[in-house]
Amino acid sequence: MTAVVARISGATVVRRHSRATGSLQRERHQPDYAILIAVVALTAIGVLMVYSSSAIKAYLGKTNDSFAVVGPQVVWAVLGFVAMGVMTRVDYRYLRLISVPAYVVALVLLVLVFVPSLNYVVGGSARFLQVGPLPAVHPAEIGKIALVIYLAHWFAKTGTRVGSFWRGTLAFLVIVAPIVMLVVAEPDLGTTAVITLTALTMFFVAGASLSHLVGLGGIGLMGVVTVIASHPYQLDRIRAFLDPWKDPLGIGHQTIQGLLALALGGMFGAGLGESRLAGGLFLPNASNDFIFAIIGEEFGLLGAGLVILLFVVIGYQGVRTALSAPDTFGSLLAAGITAWLCIQAFINIAVVVALVPITGITLPFVSAGGSSLSISLAAAGILLSISRETVERGTWNDASADRGRGHGRAHLPGPGRRPVSQRSSGRA
């Protein structure tokens, strides 16, 4: 095996050539520990707060078990951490091989949601699949990760043609529209917003035409208005957002209770388990959609600020990882996962502080919900896998490539894929 040194944008990249396989390989290094710590911390906070916000209501319910909600959450967290560990160690390029099957499976699961004997209706929406004694799953969560993987693969394969109308924008619509329309039909506008904004972010990063993006934004806005107008409860959410105190015991109740919880927390909070709105007895969906309000009440502005800071860390380090990824597919995949997690977190927190109407989506890693937690942890594992192969490019926002502590090698993309860097100033 011979070593080859290449100079890429001011950075030295060590490659090794295997005579046995004739393939180029790159040294791996440690994953981004900032992302890992932030994800683990958010998950730990989530398990703690799910118990604090659900124990009383669960105990007073039919099961008389204060662990009825947090117990399954712990199980899903363990499964999610296993998935994260596996995905961190696996070469993320293998995801290109399953991108199309994963997309098809996601579509099938989203269709099965509309089968009356299989679906599980929550809040008037058919969002969950319930098959026999198996736990209920949320197919839209699978749709998120499947769409991000497939879009990253398709954008990397399409290359500069993504800026054209026929092979770029129109093809993008054909890929994204089926999943978006199925989620809208549930209906689930919150998840629809996350999927749409994530897809548009990836489209922009891949090099989409700005005029086409503006046109897609206009079409999306008209679609949102149409869906809201056709569902009375969505109109109620808009009215509650504009003036929740007009109907404080009706449509504005949840918004007001969420703001009240934040106000009661003050700077330092009432303390763990000391929430006056604990158990969801006064605040609906306290353990999932509005768990950020309970965090603010029990740990105050400092605790709520810490949660926001952890998501900022994931966003910042995720962008650095995308900028320093070794290939186009990895860069787009890192950008998509980062956009998805941060957009969803922003929308959830914005709902609690009454910046946007109630949408009904979870806070990643924190809210109760097995499908959301396990899929989010698996996505974090993919992001960590990409961070293990970042290439230093000599800029201020470089993701450090600690190659002194390598853990094996990963194959570079084959000749049919995009080059490692279009800014290469030398050849291996």
C-alpha positions as CSV (number, residue, x, y, z in Angstrom):
1,M,0.0,0.0,0.0
2,T,1.5,3.4,-1.0
3,A,0.7,6.8,0.3
4,V,-0.3,9.7,-1.9
5,V,-0.4,13.3,-0.7
6,A,-2.7,15.9,-2.4
7,R,-3.0,19.6,-1.9
8,I,-6.6,20.7,-1.7
9,S,-7.4,24.4,-1.1
10,G,-4.4,24.9,1.1
11,A,-5.0,21.6,3.1
12,T,-2.9,18.5,2.9
13,V,-5.0,15.3,2.5
14,V,-3.3,12.0,3.0
15,R,-4.6,9.2,0.8
16,R,-3.6,5.6,0.6
17,H,-3.7,3.5,-2.5
18,S,-4.3,-0.2,-2.1
19,R,-2.6,-2.4,-4.8
20,A,-5.0,-5.2,-3.9
21,T,-8.2,-3.3,-4.7
22,G,-6.9,-0.4,-6.7
23,S,-9.2,2.0,-4.7
24,L,-8.3,5.2,-3.0
25,Q,-8.9,5.4,0.7
26,R,-9.0,8.2,3.3
27,E,-8.0,8.1,6.9
28,R,-10.9,8.6,9.3
29,H,-10.6,10.6,12.5
30,Q,-12.6,11.2,15.7
31,P,-16.3,12.4,15.2
32,D,-17.3,15.9,16.2
33,Y,-17.6,15.7,19.9
34,A,-19.5,19.0,20.1
35,I,-22.4,17.5,18.1
36,L,-22.2,14.2,20.2
37,I,-22.3,16.0,23.5
38,A,-25.1,18.3,22.4
39,V,-27.2,15.4,21.2
40,V,-26.6,13.3,24.4
41,A,-27.3,16.3,26.6
42,L,-30.6,17.1,24.8
43,T,-31.7,13.5,25.0
44,A,-30.9,13.3,28.8
45,I,-32.8,16.5,29.4
46,G,-35.7,15.1,27.3
47,V,-36.0,11.9,29.3
48,L,-35.9,13.9,32.6
49,M,-38.5,16.4,31.4
50,V,-40.8,13.8,29.9
51,Y,-41.0,12.2,33.3
52,S,-41.5,15.5,35.1
53,S,-44.2,16.6,32.8
54,S,-46.1,13.3,32.5
55,A,-45.8,11.5,35.8
56,I,-48.8,13.0,37.6
57,K,-51.2,12.7,34.8
58,A,-50.1,9.1,34.0
59,Y,-50.5,8.2,37.7
60,L,-54.0,9.6,37.8
61,G,-54.9,8.0,34.5
62,K,-56.1,4.5,33.7
63,T,-52.7,2.8,34.3
64,N,-51.9,4.3,37.7
65,D,-48.3,4.1,36.5
66,S,-46.2,7.3,36.7
67,F,-43.7,5.7,34.3
68,A,-46.3,5.0,31.6
69,V,-45.0,7.8,29.3
70,V,-41.3,8.0,30.2
71,G,-40.8,4.2,30.3
72,P,-41.2,3.7,26.5
73,Q,-39.3,6.9,26.0
74,V,-36.3,5.4,27.7
75,V,-36.6,2.3,25.6
76,W,-36.7,4.3,22.4
77,A,-33.7,6.4,23.6
78,V,-31.7,3.2,24.1
79,L,-32.6,2.0,20.6
80,G,-31.9,5.4,19.2
81,F,-28.4,5.5,20.8
82,V,-27.7,2.0,19.3
83,A,-28.7,3.3,15.9
84,M,-26.6,6.4,16.4
85,G,-23.6,4.3,17.3
86,V,-24.0,2.0,14.3
87,M,-24.5,4.9,11.9
88,T,-21.4,6.7,13.3
89,R,-19.2,3.7,12.5
90,V,-20.7,2.9,9.1
91,D,-19.4,4.7,6.0
92,Y,-22.2,7.1,5.1
93,R,-21.7,6.6,1.4
94,Y,-23.4,3.2,1.7
95,L,-26.6,5.2,2.2
96,R,-26.6,6.0,-1.5
97,L,-27.3,2.3,-2.2
98,I,-30.5,2.3,-0.1
99,S,-31.6,5.9,-1.0
100,V,-34.2,4.8,-3.6
101,P,-35.6,1.8,-1.6
102,A,-35.8,4.0,1.6
103,Y,-37.7,6.6,-0.4
104,V,-40.2,4.0,-1.7
105,V,-40.7,2.4,1.7
106,A,-41.4,5.8,3.2
107,L,-44.1,6.4,0.5
108,V,-45.7,3.1,1.2
109,L,-45.8,3.7,4.9
110,L,-47.4,7.1,4.4
111,V,-50.0,5.6,2.2
112,L,-50.8,2.8,4.8
113,V,-51.6,5.6,7.3
114,F,-54.9,6.1,5.5
115,V,-56.0,2.4,6.0
116,P,-58.6,2.6,8.8
117,S,-57.5,-0.8,10.3
118,L,-53.9,0.3,10.6
119,N,-53.9,4.0,11.5
120,Y,-54.0,5.5,14.9
121,V,-55.8,8.9,15.0
122,V,-54.3,11.6,17.3
123,G,-55.8,15.0,17.5
124,G,-58.0,14.5,14.5
125,S,-55.1,13.5,12.3
126,A,-54.2,10.0,11.0
127,R,-50.5,10.3,11.7
128,F,-49.5,6.9,13.3
129,L,-49.4,3.3,12.1
130,Q,-50.5,0.7,14.7
131,V,-50.0,-2.9,13.7
132,G,-51.2,-5.4,16.3
133,P,-49.3,-5.2,19.6
134,L,-46.3,-3.4,18.0
135,P,-45.7,0.2,19.1
136,A,-47.3,2.9,17.1
137,V,-44.9,4.6,14.6
138,H,-45.0,7.9,12.8
139,P,-44.2,7.3,9.1
140,A,-43.6,11.0,8.5
141,E,-40.5,10.8,10.6
142,I,-39.2,8.0,8.4
143,G,-40.2,10.1,5.4
144,K,-38.0,13.0,6.6
145,I,-34.8,11.0,6.8
146,A,-35.6,9.0,3.6
147,L,-36.2,12.2,1.7
148,V,-33.0,13.9,2.9
149,I,-30.9,10.9,2.0
150,Y,-32.5,10.6,-1.5
151,L,-32.2,14.3,-2.2
152,A,-28.6,14.3,-1.2
153,H,-27.9,11.4,-3.6
154,W,-29.9,12.9,-6.4
155,F,-28.4,16.4,-6.1
156,A,-24.9,14.9,-6.1
157,K,-25.7,12.9,-9.2
158,T,-27.4,15.7,-11.0
159,G,-24.5,18.2,-10.4
160,T,-24.8,21.6,-12.1
161,R,-27.9,20.6,-14.0
162,V,-29.9,21.2,-10.7
163,G,-30.1,24.9,-11.8
164,S,-32.1,24.1,-14.9
165,F,-35.9,24.0,-15.0
166,W,-36.6,20.5,-16.5
167,R,-33.8,18.5,-15.0
168,G,-33.6,20.5,-11.8
169,T,-36.7,22.3,-10.5
170,L,-39.3,20.1,-12.2
171,A,-37.5,16.9,-11.2
172,F,-37.1,18.2,-7.6
173,L,-40.9,18.8,-7.5
174,V,-41.6,15.3,-8.7
175,I,-39.4,13.9,-5.9
176,V,-40.7,16.0,-3.0
177,A,-44.4,16.5,-3.9
178,P,-45.5,12.9,-3.2
179,I,-44.2,12.9,0.4
180,V,-45.4,16.4,1.1
181,M,-48.9,15.8,-0.3
182,L,-49.3,12.6,1.7
183,V,-48.3,14.4,4.9
184,V,-50.7,17.3,4.1
185,A,-53.5,14.8,3.6
186,E,-53.2,13.4,7.2
187,P,-53.4,16.4,7.9
188,D,-50.1,17.5,9.5
189,L,-49.1,21.0,8.6
190,G,-46.3,21.2,11.1
191,T,-44.4,18.2,9.7
192,T,-45.2,19.4,6.2
193,A,-43.5,22.7,7.0
194,V,-40.4,21.0,8.3
195,I,-40.1,18.7,5.3
196,T,-40.7,21.5,2.8
197,L,-38.3,23.9,4.4
198,T,-35.6,21.2,4.7
199,A,-36.0,20.2,1.0
200,L,-35.9,23.8,-0.1
201,T,-32.8,24.4,2.0
202,M,-31.0,21.4,0.4
203,F,-32.2,22.6,-3.1
204,F,-30.6,26.1,-2.4
205,V,-27.4,24.6,-1.1
206,A,-27.2,22.3,-4.2
207,G,-27.2,25.3,-6.5
208,A,-30.9,25.9,-7.4
209,S,-31.9,28.9,-9.5
210,L,-33.0,31.7,-7.2
211,S,-35.9,32.6,-9.4
212,H,-37.1,29.0,-9.4
213,L,-36.8,29.0,-5.6
214,V,-39.0,32.2,-5.3
215,G,-41.6,30.6,-7.6
216,L,-41.6,27.4,-5.4
217,G,-42.0,29.6,-2.3
218,G,-45.0,31.3,-3.9
219,I,-46.6,28.0,-4.8
220,G,-46.0,26.7,-1.3
221,L,-47.6,29.7,0.3
222,M,-50.7,29.4,-1.9
223,G,-50.9,25.7,-0.9
224,V,-50.7,26.5,2.8
225,V,-53.4,29.1,2.5
226,T,-55.6,26.6,0.7
227,V,-55.1,23.9,3.3
228,I,-55.8,26.2,6.2
229,A,-58.9,27.5,4.5
230,S,-60.2,24.0,4.0
231,H,-59.7,22.9,7.7
232,P,-61.7,24.9,10.3
233,Y,-59.4,23.8,13.2
234,Q,-56.5,25.3,11.3
235,L,-58.3,28.6,11.1
236,D,-58.9,28.4,14.9
237,R,-55.2,28.1,15.4
238,I,-54.6,31.2,13.3
239,R,-57.2,33.1,15.4
240,A,-55.6,31.8,18.6
241,F,-52.2,33.0,17.4
242,L,-53.5,36.5,16.6
243,D,-55.4,36.9,19.9
244,P,-55.3,34.0,22.3
245,W,-56.9,36.1,25.1
246,K,-60.1,36.5,23.1
247,D,-61.0,32.9,24.0
248,P,-58.8,31.9,26.9
249,L,-60.8,28.8,27.8
250,G,-61.2,27.6,24.3
251,I,-58.9,27.9,21.3
252,G,-56.4,30.2,23.1
253,H,-56.1,28.0,26.2
254,Q,-53.0,26.1,25.2
255,T,-51.1,29.2,24.0
256,I,-51.9,31.1,27.2
257,Q,-50.9,28.2,29.4
258,G,-47.6,27.8,27.6
259,L,-46.8,31.5,28.1
260,L,-47.9,31.3,31.7
261,A,-45.5,28.4,32.3
262,L,-42.6,30.4,30.9
263,A,-43.6,33.4,33.0
264,L,-43.8,31.4,36.2
265,G,-40.2,30.1,35.6
266,G,-38.6,33.5,35.8
267,M,-34.8,33.5,35.6
268,F,-33.9,30.4,37.6
269,G,-37.1,28.3,37.5
270,A,-39.3,26.7,40.2
271,G,-37.1,23.6,40.3
272,L,-37.3,20.1,38.9
273,G,-40.7,18.6,39.6
274,E,-42.1,21.9,41.0
275,S,-44.0,22.9,37.9
276,R,-47.5,24.2,38.8
277,L,-48.6,23.0,35.4
278,A,-47.0,19.6,35.8
279,G,-48.4,16.4,34.3
280,G,-50.4,18.2,31.6
281,L,-53.2,18.8,34.1
282,F,-53.4,22.4,32.9
283,L,-51.1,22.6,29.9
284,P,-52.2,20.2,27.1
285,N,-49.4,18.2,25.4
286,A,-47.0,19.1,28.2
287,S,-44.7,16.2,27.5
288,N,-44.4,16.5,23.7
289,D,-45.4,19.6,21.7
290,F,-45.1,22.0,24.7
291,I,-42.3,20.4,26.7
292,F,-40.2,23.6,26.2
293,A,-42.7,25.5,28.3
294,I,-42.2,23.0,31.2
295,I,-38.4,23.4,30.8
296,G,-38.8,27.1,31.1
297,E,-41.0,26.8,34.2
298,E,-38.9,24.4,36.1
299,F,-35.4,25.7,35.0
300,G,-36.2,29.2,34.1
301,L,-34.6,31.4,31.4
302,L,-31.2,29.8,32.0
303,G,-32.5,26.3,31.5
304,A,-34.5,27.2,28.4
305,G,-31.5,29.2,27.1
306,L,-29.3,26.1,27.6
307,V,-31.6,24.0,25.4
308,I,-31.5,26.7,22.7
309,L,-27.7,26.9,22.9
310,L,-27.4,23.1,22.4
311,F,-29.4,23.4,19.2
312,V,-27.2,26.3,18.1
313,V,-24.2,24.1,18.7
314,I,-25.7,21.4,16.5
315,G,-26.5,23.9,13.8
316,Y,-23.1,25.5,13.8
317,Q,-21.1,22.3,13.9
318,G,-23.4,20.8,11.4
319,V,-22.7,23.6,8.9
320,R,-19.0,23.3,9.5
321,T,-19.3,19.6,8.8
322,A,-21.2,20.2,5.6
323,L,-18.6,22.7,4.4
324,S,-15.7,20.4,5.1
325,A,-17.3,17.1,4.0
326,P,-15.0,15.0,1.7
327,D,-17.6,14.8,-1.2
328,T,-20.7,16.4,-2.5
329,F,-23.0,13.7,-1.2
330,G,-21.7,14.0,2.3
331,S,-21.9,17.8,2.2
332,L,-25.5,17.8,1.1
333,L,-26.5,15.1,3.5
334,A,-24.9,17.0,6.4
335,A,-26.6,20.2,5.3
336,G,-30.0,18.4,5.0
337,I,-29.8,16.7,8.5
338,T,-28.7,19.9,10.1
339,A,-31.4,22.0,8.5
340,W,-34.1,19.4,9.4
341,L,-33.2,19.2,13.1
342,C,-32.7,23.0,13.5
343,I,-35.8,24.0,11.6
344,Q,-38.0,21.6,13.6
345,A,-36.5,22.9,16.8
346,F,-37.0,26.5,15.8
347,I,-40.7,25.9,14.9
348,N,-41.4,24.0,18.1
349,I,-39.9,26.7,20.3
350,A,-41.5,29.5,18.3
351,V,-44.9,27.9,18.9
352,V,-44.4,27.8,22.6
353,V,-43.4,31.5,22.7
354,A,-46.3,32.4,20.4
355,L,-44.2,33.5,17.4
356,V,-46.0,31.2,15.1
357,P,-49.4,29.4,15.2
358,I,-49.6,26.0,16.9
359,T,-48.4,23.3,14.6
360,G,-48.1,20.1,16.6
361,I,-44.5,19.0,16.1
362,T,-42.0,17.7,18.6
363,L,-38.8,19.2,19.9
364,P,-36.0,16.9,18.5
365,F,-34.4,14.7,21.1
366,V,-36.5,16.2,23.9
367,S,-40.2,15.7,23.4
368,A,-42.0,12.4,24.1
369,G,-42.3,10.3,21.0
370,G,-40.5,7.2,20.1
371,S,-40.4,7.6,16.3
372,S,-39.1,11.1,16.5
373,L,-36.4,10.3,19.1
374,S,-35.0,7.2,17.5
375,I,-35.0,8.6,13.9
376,S,-33.4,11.9,15.1
377,L,-30.7,10.0,16.9
378,A,-30.0,7.9,13.8
379,A,-29.8,11.1,11.8
380,A,-27.3,12.5,14.3
381,G,-25.3,9.3,13.8
382,I,-25.1,9.9,10.1
383,L,-24.0,13.5,10.7
384,L,-21.2,12.1,13.1
385,S,-20.2,9.7,10.4
386,I,-19.6,12.5,8.0
387,S,-17.8,14.5,10.6
388,R,-15.2,11.7,10.9
389,E,-14.0,12.4,7.4
390,T,-14.0,16.2,7.3
391,V,-11.2,17.8,5.3
392,E,-9.4,20.9,6.6
393,R,-9.6,23.7,4.0
394,G,-7.7,26.5,5.9
395,T,-10.7,28.7,6.6
396,W,-11.9,30.1,10.0
397,N,-14.9,27.8,10.1
398,D,-13.0,24.6,9.4
399,A,-14.3,21.4,11.1
400,S,-11.1,20.1,12.7
401,A,-9.9,16.8,11.2
402,D,-8.1,15.2,14.1
403,R,-6.3,12.7,12.0
404,G,-3.8,11.8,14.7
405,R,-6.4,9.4,16.2
406,G,-7.7,7.6,13.2
407,H,-10.1,4.7,13.3
408,G,-9.8,2.9,10.1
409,R,-10.3,4.1,6.5
410,A,-13.2,4.9,4.3
411,H,-13.3,4.5,0.5
412,L,-13.4,7.6,-1.5
413,P,-16.3,8.1,-4.0
414,G,-15.9,6.0,-7.2
415,P,-15.1,7.6,-10.6
416,G,-18.8,8.0,-11.4
417,R,-19.4,10.4,-8.5
418,R,-18.6,14.1,-8.0
419,P,-14.9,14.8,-7.2
420,V,-13.8,15.4,-3.7
421,S,-13.4,19.1,-4.3
422,Q,-14.0,21.2,-7.3
423,R,-11.4,23.7,-5.9
424,S,-8.6,21.2,-6.2
425,S,-5.3,22.9,-6.9
426,G,-3.3,19.7,-7.3
427,R,-3.5,16.1,-8.3
428,A,-2.8,13.0,-6.3
